[in-house]
């Protein structure tokens, strides 16, 4: 951010909501740019996988989206940098054609010029009625940051130790973490009583697919207190789980025949027993649950275990639903593993202060968790900021993931946030926990 901007719009002149948005935008951009430290020009422009654009494209797309929605659509400015419109628009070029990019310095200058005008518009923007759009853009940038980390890790895996990347987001990946403190979660499953539950959110930061909040009836069930670990998944591997047809659905077995995999994508070879499984497709998660005689939780079950308080804990004036498993206070390093701060996963049960009211651990951060629910609209769903943001994926081809990962940034780290991917995808930082009943 150019230094003169803070002088033109000092904090003493900002209203509380302006100040909050200023801080969110500034913090997000700092995190974004830090991901590119140590990334050379080749990695910046090269596609690592057919499912993902180059990391440099994601950086340019962040600026393009901010300019499109805040400056053109909201403020009424003329089109910003039309030469980048086709390159950085989500519906512009196919992913394979996004590798001919400007340099990192050029794209950073592009982002700075967009942000310069955004600060000017923030001074007069109608935040009382349109703050949700600013929050959406903060979350949009945070989501692309996590995708950037996925792609950088794919590059690192392809290069091997000799060509290891030095970006801070991955610098500590694979280092051993201290074991969980005494009081780690028990092996027994946790019982969650049946009854009505309020699914979704209508908060200021809630995305269109999280709304509207609505009451659902959840039958009683049991859920694992923590995600499946590498030690547990190793038993599946050792028992021939990847070769045994009986554990796989028909779709899962077809997927397996087309992919010669024998372990999760982000497997830690050394000191990894107590780490959560990371980098599994939905099909692999489903097969493991069949192996152990359990199942994946539904989205409603997962969310209830994460943020609902049993009747015995509710005060007469309190709401039974929390924003986070531990309460309504924003995440800190005491409650969970997030934001790339650890450079990788941490042992399950490592954050006792982050457990839910039911006693589940690691529900936010560490690994995204597959659920047994197809991504679908909630009742009275209304698309924003544009129809294709969520609606394009209500196609019965994407499963819901919950909880965030070690690379997820705070703006999207909440119990009601819904991620979605096709069951075949395994390059993201996804694991799972089991349910029963």
Wavefront OBJ file of the C-alpha trace (Angstrom):
o trace
v 0.000 0.000 0.000
v 1.530 3.373 -0.978
v 2.606 5.213 2.157
v 0.720 8.427 1.366
v -2.654 6.679 1.512
v -2.706 6.421 5.283
v -2.013 10.159 5.448
v -4.876 10.935 3.049
v -7.299 8.813 5.065
v -5.873 8.601 8.618
v -7.378 6.284 11.222
v -8.637 9.287 13.201
v -10.904 10.141 10.259
v -12.353 6.648 9.847
v -15.650 5.496 11.288
v -15.639 2.141 13.175
v -16.906 0.087 10.213
v -14.462 1.840 7.870
v -11.640 1.063 10.275
v -12.648 -2.596 10.523
v -12.755 -2.988 6.744
v -9.466 -1.094 6.359
v -7.787 -3.465 8.785
v -9.252 -6.580 7.121
v -8.148 -5.468 3.663
v -4.670 -4.467 4.825
v -4.062 -7.647 6.822
v -5.291 -9.861 3.991
v -3.014 -8.185 1.458
v 0.001 -8.521 3.762
v -0.673 -12.251 4.073
v -1.158 -12.585 0.326
v 2.111 -10.944 -0.662
v 4.066 -12.881 1.936
v 3.173 -16.103 0.114
v 5.286 -15.031 -2.855
v 8.556 -14.590 -0.977
v 11.014 -17.014 -2.534
v 8.781 -17.844 -5.523
v 10.763 -17.525 -8.741
v 9.468 -16.349 -12.116
v 9.059 -19.890 -13.457
v 6.884 -21.078 -10.567
v 4.976 -17.775 -10.609
v 3.754 -18.429 -14.160
v 3.677 -22.220 -14.498
v 0.599 -24.396 -14.045
v 1.252 -27.213 -11.571
v -1.947 -29.156 -12.180
v -4.775 -29.080 -14.714
v -7.253 -28.231 -11.939
v -5.416 -25.074 -10.861
v -4.237 -21.822 -12.425
v -0.670 -20.561 -11.888
v -0.105 -18.759 -8.589
v 0.589 -15.513 -10.466
v -2.842 -15.660 -12.065
v -4.479 -15.908 -8.638
v -2.621 -12.777 -7.532
v -3.805 -10.829 -10.568
v -7.337 -12.186 -10.220
v -7.509 -10.857 -6.639
v -6.842 -7.333 -7.895
v -9.146 -7.694 -10.886
v -12.051 -8.843 -8.715
v -11.555 -6.028 -6.218
v -11.533 -3.433 -8.989
v -14.514 -4.952 -10.770
v -16.835 -5.043 -7.776
v -15.794 -2.013 -5.740
v -14.691 0.450 -8.392
v -16.711 -0.420 -11.480
v -19.932 -1.907 -10.131
v -20.169 0.055 -6.859
v -18.392 3.363 -7.428
v -19.220 3.613 -11.144
v -15.628 4.111 -12.273
v -14.754 3.299 -15.896
v -13.323 -0.196 -16.550
v -10.039 -0.686 -14.748
v -7.054 -1.894 -16.808
v -9.053 -3.347 -19.727
v -5.892 -5.073 -21.000
v -6.142 -7.462 -18.022
v -9.855 -8.126 -18.289
v -9.719 -11.359 -20.273
v -6.542 -12.578 -18.574
v -7.658 -12.251 -14.950
v -11.429 -12.738 -15.172
v -12.606 -16.106 -13.837
v -14.500 -16.743 -17.068
v -11.820 -15.308 -19.356
v -9.182 -17.822 -20.389
v -9.064 -21.579 -19.768
v -6.708 -22.472 -16.903
v -4.127 -23.939 -19.288
v -3.888 -20.603 -21.118
v -3.210 -18.486 -18.032
v 0.568 -18.977 -17.977
v 1.587 -15.984 -20.112
v 1.581 -13.510 -17.230
v 3.077 -10.114 -16.422
v 5.902 -10.169 -13.890
v 5.326 -10.272 -10.143
v 6.396 -6.616 -9.862
v 3.990 -5.565 -12.616
v 1.042 -7.367 -11.016
v 1.912 -5.893 -7.609
v 1.852 -2.424 -9.175
v -1.544 -3.279 -10.676
v -2.844 -4.305 -7.234
v -1.475 -1.128 -5.657
v -3.192 1.100 -8.202
v -6.496 -0.683 -7.674
v -6.122 -0.472 -3.903
v -5.222 3.230 -4.090
v -8.628 3.934 -5.660
v -10.369 1.539 -3.255
v -9.101 3.563 -0.285
v -10.530 6.696 -1.883
v -13.891 4.997 -2.403
v -13.926 3.607 1.152
v -14.223 7.169 2.439
v -17.634 7.623 0.798
v -18.935 4.081 0.302
v -22.419 3.285 1.749
v -21.131 0.681 4.184
v -24.335 0.536 6.225
v -26.103 -1.247 3.365
v -23.177 -2.665 1.359
v -20.618 -3.813 3.943
v -21.343 -7.436 3.024
v -19.672 -6.886 -0.362
v -16.445 -5.674 1.265
v -16.486 -8.686 3.593
v -17.058 -10.945 0.603
v -13.987 -9.519 -1.133
v -11.825 -10.057 1.960
v -12.962 -13.678 2.019
v -12.435 -14.002 -1.733
v -8.797 -12.992 -1.307
v -8.370 -15.352 1.656
v -9.753 -18.274 -0.344
v -7.352 -17.610 -3.209
v -4.482 -17.434 -0.711
v -5.197 -20.996 0.335
v -5.360 -22.086 -3.299
v -1.978 -20.430 -3.862
v -0.535 -22.510 -1.024
v -2.026 -25.703 -2.533
v -0.400 -24.925 -5.873
v 2.946 -24.061 -4.292
v 2.893 -27.368 -2.468
v 2.181 -29.201 -5.722
v 5.219 -27.496 -7.242
v 7.285 -28.496 -4.221
v 6.225 -32.134 -4.495
v 7.075 -32.151 -8.196
v 10.514 -30.590 -7.650
v 11.499 -32.812 -4.747
v 13.924 -31.926 -1.978
v 16.565 -30.619 -4.366
v 14.305 -27.886 -5.639
v 12.379 -27.182 -2.453
v 10.560 -23.867 -2.419
v 11.478 -21.354 0.246
v 8.206 -19.462 0.511
v 7.291 -18.896 4.191
v 3.949 -20.648 3.660
v 5.779 -23.962 3.174
v 9.093 -23.335 4.884
v 8.368 -25.434 7.979
v 6.357 -28.126 6.247
v 7.308 -31.594 7.447
v 9.140 -30.544 10.611
v 8.109 -32.588 13.631
v 5.621 -30.959 15.948
v 5.528 -31.542 19.698
v 3.085 -34.241 20.789
v -0.298 -33.302 22.167
v -0.366 -32.287 25.786
v -1.910 -34.570 28.436
v -5.659 -34.552 28.131
v -5.712 -35.538 24.460
v -9.127 -36.605 23.194
v -10.285 -40.102 24.114
v -10.594 -42.811 21.495
v -14.291 -43.314 22.205
v -16.817 -41.530 20.032
v -18.811 -38.588 21.353
v -22.573 -38.763 21.639
v -24.574 -35.812 20.268
v -28.213 -35.792 21.285
v -30.917 -35.447 18.659
v -33.211 -32.497 18.255
v -33.635 -29.229 16.370
v -30.547 -27.352 15.243
v -30.051 -23.969 13.568
v -28.023 -24.610 10.397
v -26.289 -21.765 8.553
v -25.694 -18.104 9.339
v -27.058 -14.657 8.614
v -24.081 -12.724 9.955
v -22.582 -9.780 8.099
v -19.779 -11.999 6.809
v -22.029 -14.908 5.798
v -21.739 -15.867 2.136
v -24.818 -16.506 -0.008
v -24.575 -20.298 0.384
v -24.564 -19.993 4.200
v -27.932 -18.251 4.173
v -30.589 -18.395 5.263
v -30.161 -19.784 8.736
v -32.851 -22.407 9.189
v -33.974 -25.016 11.673
v -33.302 -28.683 10.875
v -34.016 -31.823 12.862
v -30.854 -33.826 13.534
v -31.293 -37.383 14.847
v -28.910 -38.520 17.616
v -25.477 -39.659 16.436
v -21.906 -40.302 17.516
v -18.855 -38.533 16.138
v -15.111 -38.978 16.510
v -13.491 -36.437 18.834
v -10.760 -35.690 16.302
v -9.943 -36.220 12.613
v -8.662 -39.570 11.388
v -4.901 -39.716 11.906
v -2.166 -41.111 9.697
v -1.673 -43.935 12.194
v -5.324 -44.928 11.838
v -5.259 -44.596 8.068
v -2.093 -46.691 7.883
v -4.136 -49.665 9.105
v -6.412 -49.209 6.094
v -3.379 -49.134 3.798
v -1.766 -52.166 5.456
v -5.008 -54.137 5.178
v -5.009 -53.625 1.410
v -7.662 -50.923 1.516
v -6.593 -49.495 -1.822
v -6.841 -52.919 -3.448
v -10.001 -54.243 -1.792
v -13.170 -53.556 -3.795
v -15.488 -54.194 -0.846
v -14.675 -50.885 0.863
v -15.367 -48.709 -2.156
v -18.551 -47.405 -3.722
v -19.027 -48.029 -7.431
v -18.036 -44.427 -8.245
v -15.105 -44.595 -5.867
v -13.797 -47.819 -7.375
v -14.026 -46.351 -10.881
v -12.054 -43.338 -9.660
v -9.430 -45.574 -8.063
v -8.917 -47.554 -11.266
v -8.094 -44.292 -13.059
v -5.697 -43.080 -10.370
v -2.747 -45.155 -9.241
v -2.729 -43.930 -5.635
v -1.728 -45.874 -2.563
v -1.779 -43.223 0.168
v -3.055 -39.670 0.762
v -1.523 -36.872 -1.295
v 0.032 -34.975 1.629
v 1.455 -37.884 3.598
v 4.165 -37.047 6.152
v 6.675 -39.898 6.220
v 8.490 -38.951 9.438
v 6.821 -38.306 12.810
v 3.412 -38.251 11.144
v 1.452 -40.835 13.155
v -0.519 -38.332 15.212
v -1.072 -35.892 12.357
v -4.485 -35.854 10.661
v -4.731 -37.507 7.268
v -4.367 -34.743 4.672
v -4.946 -34.838 0.926
v -7.659 -37.443 0.483
v -10.491 -37.503 -2.004
v -14.044 -37.969 -0.782
v -13.871 -41.496 -2.208
v -10.871 -42.373 -0.036
v -12.557 -40.950 3.042
v -15.712 -42.949 2.310
v -13.710 -46.149 1.789
v -11.965 -45.741 5.148
v -15.272 -45.290 6.964
v -16.513 -48.527 5.407
v -13.315 -50.238 6.530
v -13.927 -49.271 10.174
v -17.720 -49.721 10.100
v -18.591 -46.049 10.420
v -19.615 -43.256 8.005
v -18.956 -39.629 7.198
v -21.014 -37.059 9.132
v -23.601 -34.985 7.335
v -23.011 -31.256 7.106
v -25.675 -30.604 9.769
v -24.147 -33.190 12.111
v -20.679 -31.708 11.697
v -21.878 -28.160 12.294
v -23.913 -29.176 15.335
v -20.920 -30.964 16.876
v -18.817 -27.872 16.163
v -20.883 -24.983 17.478
v -24.014 -26.161 19.313
v -24.154 -26.194 23.098
v -25.970 -29.024 24.894
v -28.953 -27.869 26.930
v -27.064 -28.544 30.149
v -24.518 -25.816 29.251
v -26.922 -23.106 28.139
v -27.478 -20.143 30.377
v -31.076 -18.838 30.366
v -30.082 -15.761 28.334
v -27.526 -17.349 26.010
v -27.910 -18.628 22.468
v -27.146 -22.319 22.027
v -25.072 -21.680 18.879
v -21.493 -20.433 18.969
v -19.565 -18.748 16.155
v -16.553 -20.985 16.817
v -16.270 -24.320 18.653
v -14.792 -22.589 21.719
v -17.145 -19.601 21.791
v -17.554 -16.275 20.005
v -13.996 -14.955 20.311
v -11.989 -14.782 17.080
v -9.381 -17.531 16.543
v -5.938 -17.212 18.096
v -2.932 -19.542 18.118
v -4.257 -20.979 21.385
v -7.366 -22.537 19.792
v -6.377 -23.926 16.410
v -3.842 -24.291 13.585
v -4.625 -21.766 10.838
v -3.248 -19.097 8.529
v -0.119 -21.029 7.531
v 1.482 -20.163 10.865
v 2.788 -23.703 11.391
v 3.571 -24.447 7.753
v 1.643 -27.717 7.949
v -0.646 -29.863 10.062
v -0.257 -30.323 13.812
v -1.030 -33.416 15.930
v -4.702 -33.951 16.684
v -5.692 -32.790 20.143
v -2.861 -30.260 20.211
v -5.260 -27.386 20.958
v -7.338 -28.314 24.020
v -8.594 -24.723 24.301
v -10.216 -25.082 20.904
v -12.537 -27.984 21.643
v -16.267 -27.695 21.162
v -18.925 -27.867 23.858
v -19.320 -31.584 23.080
v -15.574 -32.185 23.434
v -14.495 -32.428 19.772
v -11.029 -31.203 18.809
v -9.573 -29.688 15.623
v -12.924 -28.701 14.148
v -11.436 -25.468 12.818
v -8.062 -25.392 11.113
v -5.608 -28.257 10.555
v -7.553 -30.022 7.744
v -10.788 -29.424 5.880
v -13.233 -32.229 6.639
v -15.334 -34.010 4.042
v -19.009 -34.495 4.854
v -21.614 -36.810 3.366
v -23.671 -33.869 2.055
v -23.943 -32.644 -1.520
v -23.462 -28.893 -1.913
v -26.979 -27.498 -2.203
v -28.831 -24.207 -1.585
v -30.453 -23.525 1.760
v -34.130 -22.464 1.922
v -34.773 -18.939 0.608
v -31.316 -18.855 -0.982
v -30.533 -15.623 -2.832
v -27.347 -15.448 -4.917
v -24.814 -12.668 -4.401
v -22.730 -10.910 -5.461
v -23.446 -12.722 -8.738
v -25.461 -15.802 -9.662
v -22.539 -18.015 -10.555
v -20.669 -17.646 -7.254
v -22.420 -20.595 -5.597
v -25.265 -21.542 -7.919
v -22.988 -22.993 -10.578
v -21.934 -25.664 -8.090
v -25.405 -26.757 -6.967
v -25.076 -29.557 -9.509
v -25.027 -32.696 -7.337
v -21.357 -33.104 -8.240
v -19.731 -31.300 -5.294
v -19.496 -32.406 -1.676
v -19.441 -30.023 1.294
v -16.255 -29.640 3.335
v -16.181 -27.893 6.695
v -13.748 -26.418 9.161
v -10.799 -24.915 7.271
v -7.191 -26.092 7.219
v -3.769 -25.072 8.497
v -3.555 -22.727 5.482
v -6.995 -21.106 5.921
v -6.984 -17.434 6.883
v -9.244 -16.081 9.656
v -11.849 -14.357 7.416
v -13.174 -17.761 6.308
v -12.489 -19.669 9.509
v -15.900 -20.221 11.100
v -18.176 -23.175 11.784
v -20.852 -22.210 9.252
v -18.486 -21.678 6.305
v -19.136 -24.121 3.445
v -16.401 -25.250 1.094
v -17.172 -27.517 -1.849
v -15.224 -29.786 -4.161
v -15.808 -32.682 -6.493
v -15.290 -36.038 -4.734
v -12.282 -36.799 -6.941
v -10.164 -33.827 -5.786
v -7.338 -34.709 -3.374
v -4.696 -31.977 -3.807
v -6.304 -29.663 -1.264
v -5.683 -29.934 2.485
v -8.640 -32.182 3.260
v -9.112 -34.939 5.802
v -12.184 -36.186 7.643
v -13.608 -37.577 10.853
v -16.044 -40.442 11.261
v -19.619 -40.565 12.495
v -21.871 -43.414 13.527
v -25.565 -43.979 14.037
l 1 2 3 4 5 6 7 8 9 10 11 12 13 14 15 16 17 18 19 20 21 22 23 24 25 26 27 28 29 30 31 32 33 34 35 36 37 38 39 40 41 42 43 44 45 46 47 48 49 50 51 52 53 54 55 56 57 58 59 60 61 62 63 64 65 66 67 68 69 70 71 72 73 74 75 76 77 78 79 80 81 82 83 84 85 86 87 88 89 90 91 92 93 94 95 96 97 98 99 100 101 102 103 104 105 106 107 108 109 110 111 112 113 114 115 116 117 118 119 120 121 122 123 124 125 126 127 128 129 130 131 132 133 134 135 136 137 138 139 140 141 142 143 144 145 146 147 148 149 150 151 152 153 154 155 156 157 158 159 160 161 162 163 164 165 166 167 168 169 170 171 172 173 174 175 176 177 178 179 180 181 182 183 184 185 186 187 188 189 190 191 192 193 194 195 196 197 198 199 200 201 202 203 204 205 206 207 208 209 210 211 212 213 214 215 216 217 218 219 220 221 222 223 224 225 226 227 228 229 230 231 232 233 234 235 236 237 238 239 240 241 242 243 244 245 246 247 248 249 250 251 252 253 254 255 256 257 258 259 260 261 262 263 264 265 266 267 268 269 270 271 272 273 274 275 276 277 278 279 280 281 282 283 284 285 286 287 288 289 290 291 292 293 294 295 296 297 298 299 300 301 302 303 304 305 306 307 308 309 310 311 312 313 314 315 316 317 318 319 320 321 322 323 324 325 326 327 328 329 330 331 332 333 334 335 336 337 338 339 340 341 342 343 344 345 346 347 348 349 350 351 352 353 354 355 356 357 358 359 360 361 362 363 364 365 366 367 368 369 370 371 372 373 374 375 376 377 378 379 380 381 382 383 384 385 386 387 388 389 390 391 392 393 394 395 396 397 398 399 400 401 402 403 404 405 406 407 408 409 410 411 412 413 414 415 416 417 418 419 420 421 422 423 424 425 426 427 428 429 430 431 432 433 434 435 436 437
